[in-house]
């Protein structure tokens, strides 16, 4: 029988440790919220001393900012990938609205909401929130411009409507966390408003 004391422990490389820490922080944020990402919670999830975690990250503020960015950028990539399977611009926008407001992403919604709140005292996080919100707005504006190029939408301000839509998505998503005003359906309400802004029938935004 092998004596456990004689088994040599494999030392992980710095990159492996940093990846471990990043994975732990992401899991904590999705399970319990962004504000639960602390030095102690990450260390406990990895199974190491807090000092070891501190050794491999620039600061907790940066780790929280990076965790936020990874989660919400991943959400955008998944939504863009879904839209890629649809050709018509109005239906692509409708799919985006339905996907982000269907209630299945409450964990990501909480990360967004806490990103705005925690970002008020964490400049690294605030900067990352602004960057990711810009990415979302640009993606939405790009879809509107795509519809304009196809002749589906008229001469509208794509940037302004994207901002408007993003604000509605963010606000209604935050409302969903406390189950406020469940009816009418959030996605249906948003489609109706966006259709009016774009000058198309609401039914055109139905995926």
N, C-alpha and C positions, 0 to 999 in steps of 0.2 A: 504494500500500500504506500502511495506517495505521500510524504509529509508535506502538508500545505505550506509549512514554513520554508520549504526548499524551492517552491515554485517562484520563479523570477517574475516580478511584475514588469510589464511592458510600459516604458515611459512614452507618453504621447507627445507628439510634436507640438510646437506652438500653434501651428495652423489647425491641428486636430482639436486642441483645447479651445481655440477661439470659435471654431465651428460648433463645438459642444455648448459653449456658453450662448452663442447666438440661437441655437435650436431650443435651448432651455428657456431663454427669454421669450422667444416667439410662442412657445407652448403655454407659458404662464400668462402672457398677454391675451391669448385666445381663450384660455380657460377662465381667468379671473379678472381680466382687464389690464390696461396698460399701467395703471397706478400700482398694480401688484408686483411689477417688475422691480425688485429691490436686490441689493447685493446678497442679502441673506436668502431670499427666495430662490435666486438663480443658483447660488452655491448648493442649497439643499436639493434642488432638482438635478444638478450635475453629480452631487455626491462628493463634494470637495469642500475645503475650508474657504470662507469668504475671502481671505487674503489671496488665495490662488486665483479666484475670479478677478479680483482687482488687479492682479499682476498682468492679466491678458487683455484688459480693455483700457481705452484711453480714460474713460470716466463713466459713471452710471448715466449721466445726462446723454452722452453720446450713444451708449448702448440702448437706452430707451428710444432715442431718435431713430437709430438704425432699425430697431425692432418695429417701430411704427411704419417706417418706410418700406420695409420688406413685406409687411402684411398688406398694406393698402396698394402698393404697386402690383403685388400678386393678384389682388382683386381686379385691378384694371386689366391686367393681361388676360385673365380668365373671361372677363366680359367682352373684350375685344375679340378673343378667339371665338366666342359664341356668335357674335355679330358677323364674323367672317363667313358663316354658313348661310347667310341671308343676303339677297342681292338688293332689294328695294330699300332706299334710304329711310323712308318713313317706318317701315317695319323693323329696320335695324334699331332705330331710336326707341320704338315701342318695346323691343326685346330688351334693350338696356334698362328702360324704366321698370319693366316687369321683374327683371332679374335682381336689381338692387333693392327693390321695394317688396319682394315676396316674403320677407320675414325669415328667410333661411340663413341670413348672414348677420344675425344679431351680434355674434361675437365680433365681427369686423366693424359693425356699426358702433359698438361700445368702444372699440379702439379709436375710431374716428372722434367720437364725442370726447373721450378722455384726452386725445391728442390736442384738441383745442383748449381744454381746460388746463392740463398739465403744461402745455406749451407756453402759458402765460408766465410761468416761472422757470422755464427751461428753454433758453434761446436756441440751443442746438435742435431741440424738438420743434420749436416754432418755425425755424428755417425749413426743416424737413416737411412740416405740414404745408407750408406755402408752396414748396416745390411739387409735392404730390397733388395739391389742389390745382396747380397750374397744369399738370399733366392731364388730369381729368377734364378740365375745361377745354384744353386743346383737343383732346380726343372727341369730345362732344361737338365742338365747333367744326372739327373735321368732318363729322358725319353730316352736319347741316350743310356744309359747303359741298359735300359729295352730292347731296340732294339738289342743291342749286345747279351744279354742273349738269345733272341729268334733266333739269327742267322741272323737277318735282316741286321745289320750293322757289318762291319768288325772291325779290331783292330785299332780303332781311339782313339784319345785323347778326351774323352767326356768333360772333364773340359774345355779344350781350345776351342772346338767347341761351347760349351755353352756360353763362354765368347764372342766369335766371333758373334754368333747369337744375343746375348743380345745387343752388340754394334750396330749391324745393326738395330735392332728394335728401340733402343733409338735414333739413328741418323735419321732414316727415319721418326720416329714419330715427332721429332723436326722439320724436314723439312716440314711436313704436316701442322704445325701451321701457316706457311707463304705461303702455297700452292706452294712450289718450286718443280719443276720437277714431275708433277703429272703422267707422263707416261714415261716408262712402269709402270704398276701397281706395287706399292711397295711390296705387298704380293707376286706377281709372281716373281719379281726380287729376293726377299729374298729366296723363295723356290728354285730357280735355283742355287743360291750360296750354300745354305745349302746342297742341293742334291749332289753337287760336292764335298763338304767337307766330306760327309758321304759315297760317292761312290755308290749312288743309282740313279735311273732315277728320273727326276723332277716329273714325273707323280705319282710316289709313294708317294709324299708328298701332293697330292691333297685329301682333306678330302672327 
